[in-house]
Amino acid sequence: MFKSIYIRLAFTNLKKNKRSYLPFLVTSIITIMLFFDMSIIMDNSGIKEMPGAGSMRSILGFGTVIVAIFACVFLFYTNSFLIKQRRKEIGLYNVLGMGKKEIAIMMFWESLMVGGASILAGILGGIILGRLMFLLLYKIIGYQTSLQYEVTGSSISTTLILFAVIFFVAFVSNLIQVRKANPIELLRGGNVGEKEPKTKILLTVFGVVTIAAGYILANIVENPIEAISVFFVAVLLVVIGTYALFVAGSIAFLKLLRKNKSFYYKAKHFHSVSGMIYRMKQNAVGLANICILSTMVLVTLSTTVGLNLGMENIMENRFPKELILTIEQSNEETIRTVDTVVAEELNRQGIRQENGYRCQSVSMVTDKEKDGFSFYAFGSLFYPNRVLVQLAPVSYYNEMMGENLELSDQEAVIYTSSKTPYGKDHFRIEDTDFTIVEEPDAIPMEKKQNFPVMESYILFVKDQTVINNLISSLPESGEVSMEYSYGFDLTGSEEKKEAAAEAITNRIQNDYGIGGYLELRGVYEEDFHMFYGSFFFLGIFLGGLFLMATVLIIYYKQISEGFEDRNRYQIMQKVGMSRREVKKTVNSQIRMVFFLPLGLSVLHLAAAFQLIRRLLSSFNLTNTNLIVACTIGTVLIFALIYAFVFKLTAREYYKIVTR
């Protein structure tokens, strides 16, 4: 009997507080659905058999972890809004005779109802939504196969355990807050007065300096590999600075507005500015969260949309020729054998090559110094501050370019992978100095990029003897290994191209025992679509999740502030403020607070644009116009959604304060 009373009481409380609990319930269900669908995609047997499945499952696994972490943080954060709204109600129960033990039992049933309904609806909704998610994923990656939709027991159990733990810990947290507070504190709820916050100049300056440091760091890095590590440091600085700026800088800004008499002493500004100063200490964190989540939405969607739409540009940069054959240790006999095998297999398939190149070269990693380049090591992995130098006989340059250039021992032709030309008359490596006689804008074997993953130079010299003499003069030179690269485009069907590529690989490796590898663009294209399509799918997934979080935080923030401001607005109406003036004041306050995080998030995105370009170039996307278009488009769409949410929350806020 007593249990049924608590159950009815819990149900009545949830029904009475539906304005607060319904958005939380919907958000919880959607979060559970998204996590569950990510899990069933990860566990699907068909996914495991697809080309490039390893990369795609790694990306989706990373996304699953992000969703799990996000769910923990976000559900706890929104739960704090709910318990704040319930404190006065719980205090009233305590005053009317319910002990904290009875309140705990009632709250347990409330948590069980909300958590149980959310998990059950989330899993059932995820099962229904899962098929649509599969169709979306297959559509994005362009992989043609019969859809095998599976719901695994491990996905259900993982989802059930994770969210059951989250709701239980949230319940315990609420219980601790209620047990620690006395009835008077609970009755006062969120209406505990605060002193006017002080202007924290040092914290404001710290916020500005930290954000500026993040901006500068994002714009001074040149190398895409270095940009990957710099990105996380810059993000950390900007996040810290954003919180500091909202906590301290917003108060300083509002006090400046208060000092501006022509602005402050107007009906629509007076109440909003004074009210925001009074509560900015608790508002600041919420505003900072909105700003950071908005930035995450913009960055996630703009980059992943750019990667998906820029697939053609990515493939062109990664594979400058349709077929590229690389022989790791080559000599004249090896080159003749390889050339013969290639010609025979292409003829056997009835296809021909065009726009080809051949080049035999030796590569070395060097340290770039003020007056030249110093030898680092053969076969070294590249580092952000090092440069790759390739040495090749000029005969291959003449063959590629259709020229008949002759060089002396101290002369060279130079080509750089960067769109910024070398532009100097001499190239010095250790103690050897070459006079640069020519620097072409383009060569068939490599395309220029704005931000190459590793800066590289191809140095065409007189002949092999010059290369051998240079290598032998370098410290710890060891045995020189010449690499032969043979690349060209093909005419014919994809089936014939793949058959020729397979035959060439088998003959070179098995019949002649020559070490090397062959890359055919058509074979890798499916894997690339899989890899970047997975990024795009994850971007839509996480972008939607972050957007939902942004909307809900804004909603709860406005509802919470509406209840806090209701008494103040009622007093203002009693002393003569009309409903029209109240509406203007409400719109002024919400607009001022609402669009500040959006403006700062757009500023964050603009400051990070150069860094994002460099990061995308490491994924072989170099089309700047496309990246700009995707970024602007994402900002405009997000701003429209943001404005729509503003209209809805402003309406709810106005209803609360005028009720």
Helices and strands as residue ranges (DSSP letters): H 2-16, H 18-43, H 45-49, H 53-95, H 100-141, H 153-180, H 183-188, G 189-191, H 201-220, H 224-244, I 245-249, H 250-259, H 261-264, H 267-309, H 311-318, E 323-327, H 332-349, E 352-369, E 372-377, E 386-393, H 394-401, E 411-416, E 426-429, E 432-438, E 456-461, H 464-473, E 483-491, H 494-506, I 507-511, E 516-520, H 521-574, H 579-607, H 609-617, H 624-658
